[in-house]
Amino acid sequence: MTITRQDAAALDRADPLAGFRDEFELEEGLIYLDGNSLGPLPKSVPERLQSAIRDEWGRDLITSWNKNSWFDMPKRVGEMIAAIIGAGEGQVVAADGTSINLFKILAAALKMNPARHRIVSETGNFPTDLYIAQGLQDLVGNSACELVLAGEEDILSAVDDQTALVMITQTNFRSGRMHDMKAMTRAIHDKGALVCWDLCHSAGAFPVDLDGCNADFAVGCGYKYLNGGPGAPAFLYVAKRHQEKAVQPLSGWHGHSAPFAFETGYKPAVGIERFLCGTQPVLSMIALHEAMKMWSRVDMNQLRKKSMALTDLFIDLVENRCADIGFELASPRDANTRGSQVSFSHEDGYPIMQALIAANVIGDFRAPDILRFGFTPLYTRYVDVWDAVDRLSDIMLNKKYDTPEFRQKSAVT
Ligand SMILES: *Cc1c(COP(=O)(O)O)cnc(C)c1O
């Protein structure tokens, strides 16, 4: 017996996070299950951006770097992100993109231990992470950087006495499967290597405890669960104990110890600032800053509890109402090892997702056959889960997805 829509509505009434939904622009009738790809617009952002454009850029002009504190935004926004990923002060900056931040960290980590030259990662990692490591390998040569790939259960056994760094995405983008950050970090340290955690599908999705896990490095995204807007600045974390030894190669002036001394030679700043490069996109930074404000009011344990309940409910409803029509759960069944998303595989995954989007349920498709649904607890209601599966079952039972238009592939899936 699965729950009724009335039961789902009762869960919403008892939900301590229910009030956050009203802080987002979300059209009535739309069920948005893709906040793990692009978070929706917080209502306070447009006004904040307007004043930044009109008053700070338009009126205060160059004086805004001091007067409106543009210059230290990477650090200030970094501290706001730090608060929800278990990082103490002075270890996180918001800047650049995830891919670029990975490049800085991979290069810095390799340099910290010249006796070792391998980077171990997971075959199923998000491709940009692997591409960045491949690019670094091409740049410095195989003897200085060698990317080694292993299956998701074999990462630790691939770590050897030549491994400088293990680069792991905590939550797999396809399956939502989570790695145990604490246990893996400890095991990697026991083998004499460092670890960089990619938190793209973790930050803002559930509590993360970087300091508590004794992590070395981390990167993550501003436009997914943090709702910072399309192309929002990303973030990076470098543990205090490494900051003196870690030097990154994108040695731009904002990472210099005295950017406005305009010296000829590069001298890295003391502290996390050395991981900055150049001038940041200030308007995007301001949007992310505004979006981050609500997180100080979010209880991350409540967030996790609701996320587990939403994803459990979705699995239960799909398996009951869409049984025996080709859906295969592609995420862990145990909510404890699952991030805030659920994936199902289906051979007609692509047209099914197009039909769902046409029915105002937005998820996404990941090749070859994955339908991916993100359940972001700040604005997803239990009734949304119920209605999404209701529309899905209508599409499936009446084969509404089986049309030439829905099979037509777009550039972005
Ligand atoms: C979304 C995502 C990225 C995105 O990288 P960008 O440089 O911001 O485009 C990188 N890694 C993982 C694991 C992701 O999920």
The ligand as an SDF file (V2000), in Angstrom:
LIG
                    3D

 15 15  0  0  0  0  0  0  0  0999 V2000
   28.2290   19.8270  -12.1840 C   0  0  0  0  0  0  0  0  0  0  0  0
   29.5600   19.2020  -11.9790 C   0  0  0  0  0  0  0  0  0  0  0  0
   30.7210   19.8370  -12.4240 C   0  0  0  0  0  0  0  0  0  0  0  0
   30.6020   21.1300  -13.1880 C   0  0  0  0  0  0  0  0  0  0  0  0
   31.7880   21.7180  -13.5150 O   0  0  0  0  0  0  0  0  0  0  0  0
   31.7700   23.2050  -14.1160 P   0  0  0  0  0  0  0  0  0  0  0  0
   33.1810   23.5520  -14.2680 O   0  0  0  0  0  0  0  0  0  0  0  0
   31.0380   24.0580  -13.1270 O   0  0  0  0  0  0  0  0  0  0  0  0
   31.0140   23.1730  -15.4040 O   0  0  0  0  0  0  0  0  0  0  0  0
   31.9460   19.2380  -12.1530 C   0  0  0  0  0  0  0  0  0  0  0  0
   32.0180   18.0620  -11.4750 N   0  0  0  0  0  0  0  0  0  0  0  0
   30.9080   17.4290  -11.0410 C   0  0  0  0  0  0  0  0  0  0  0  0
   31.0330   16.1590  -10.2800 C   0  0  0  0  0  0  0  0  0  0  0  0
   29.6480   17.9800  -11.2860 C   0  0  0  0  0  0  0  0  0  0  0  0
   28.5510   17.3450  -10.8730 O   0  0  0  0  0  0  0  0  0  0  0  0
  1  2  1  0
  2  3  1  0
  2 14  2  0
  3  4  1  0
  3 10  2  0
  4  5  1  0
  5  6  1  0
  6  7  2  0
  6  8  1  0
  6  9  1  0
 10 11  1  0
 11 12  2  0
 12 13  1  0
 12 14  1  0
 14 15  1  0
M  END
$$$$
